[in-house]
Amino acid sequence: MSKSSSNPLQAPAKGRICIRPYRDSDSEPIRALFVDAFGTGKGSILRAALKGQLADKLSMCLYTIGSISLCSQAIHLSTRYSSHKDQDNYNVLIYLGQAMLLAALATLLNRAYKVYLAVMKFIQLGLDGDMLDIGEHYCWRSLQFDNSDSSKENERRKNGYWVAELIQEDGSSIIVGGTGIDVTTTRNEPSSAELRRMVVSPLCRRRGVGAQLIEVALNHARKHNIPSVYINTSVHQHSALSLYEKYGWVRLKDFWYLGSMHVTTLKLDLKNSGT
Ligand SMILES: CC(C)(COP(=O)(O)OP(=O)(O)OC[C@H]1O[C@@H](n2cnc3c(N)ncnc32)[C@H](O)[C@@H]1OP(=O)(O)O)[C@@H](O)C(=O)NCCC(=O)NCCS
């Protein structure tokens, strides 16, 4: 019988990957992976969003303003004025430059802080929502003995969650990734679903684990005649976007999550795709 280690962030890179349905004992490592991959971990959504924001057009304008202001301070320090009047006039410009520098810095910090808050809120909503009891939300544990024919609840039977388990040579195993199919979030198209919470431990990335998770999730969607699968992700999350586009997802529309996270919705039409 394999022994399961609980820290997926210290997963060794060697071993055999097995994709299997979620079990309740996977809850802790999956939640830890989720917090790491979306929060402050290596290659996380938060880090990518902050980096992306620091390179966007508004930030470029702020750097330009900051640089002009710094240059004017330097000129001021190195200039000998011929009269006090000249110096007074120049002082006004210097104060203006300093105010602009401070405003640019404050705007940059404020934008970064708002992104941080948006991601933290997103993580908290996840931990208190579908990730609170993954077995209940995705594996409809309570529905198994419930024969009531509420169509909304019955739809939830199409949900699913899978984990990637790294099985090491000594037989011990560790959870290194996971993803879920959720039919409850696509209210405009009730028969469709969303692929959610895709995550792979930083030590096991670029080994095809994400791709294997997607294949299992898509097979499940096809089996349940789900016509299309949506995904929401940050526009700055290039690794995830590249993975999804490889499987045929196309970008539909962009929006701002909590006014500060630039997010894109992707759609995969399973009826017309060869994936
Ligand atoms: C996105 C993520 C799940 C990919 O997992 P993975 O196991 O590393 O992906 P795979 O090894 O299966 O890669 C499959 C393809 O995805 C793309 N890809 C994955 N990582 C990439 C990277 N860092 N840069 C560019 N493309 C990348 C490539 O097209 C790759 O195919 P290739 O290896 O033949 O070039 C993983 O990086 C992750 O957990 N990131 C943090 C959380 C996250 O962004 N989740 C998505 C939220 S919606």
The ligand as an ORCA input file, in Angstrom:
! r2SCAN-3c Opt
* xyz 0 1
  C      -0.109     26.029    -16.271
  C       0.379     24.725    -15.646
  C      -0.816     23.990    -15.056
  C       1.033     23.872    -16.754
  O       1.356     22.597    -16.195
  P       2.561     21.705    -16.766
  O       2.446     20.356    -16.169
  O       3.834     22.420    -16.558
  O       2.232     21.682    -18.315
  P       2.754     20.586    -19.370
  O       4.121     20.108    -19.005
  O       1.708     19.550    -19.528
  O       2.871     21.476    -20.689
  C       1.985     21.327    -21.772
  C       2.131     22.521    -22.673
  O       1.763     23.711    -21.979
  C       2.591     24.803    -22.434
  N       3.422     25.281    -21.320
  C       3.485     24.764    -20.069
  N       4.327     25.488    -19.315
  C       4.804     26.472    -20.092
  C       5.715     27.538    -19.881
  N       6.309     27.741    -18.691
  N       5.971     28.371    -20.920
  C       5.383     28.200    -22.114
  N       4.512     27.179    -22.377
  C       4.228     26.347    -21.399
  C       3.460     24.237    -23.538
  O       2.747     24.398    -24.747
  C       3.547     22.779    -23.142
  O       3.825     21.933    -24.220
  P       5.370     21.570    -24.524
  O       5.981     21.127    -23.229
  O       5.248     20.505    -25.549
  O       5.982     22.836    -25.029
  C       1.448     24.993    -14.540
  O       2.460     25.799    -15.093
  C       0.885     25.693    -13.311
  O       0.409     25.031    -12.375
  N       0.975     27.028    -13.275
  C       0.498     27.824    -12.120
  C      -1.005     27.780    -11.954
  C      -1.754     28.191    -13.196
  O      -1.371     29.072    -13.943
  N      -2.891     27.526    -13.395
  C      -3.807     27.851    -14.449
  C      -4.943     28.593    -13.862
  S      -6.276     28.818    -14.992
*
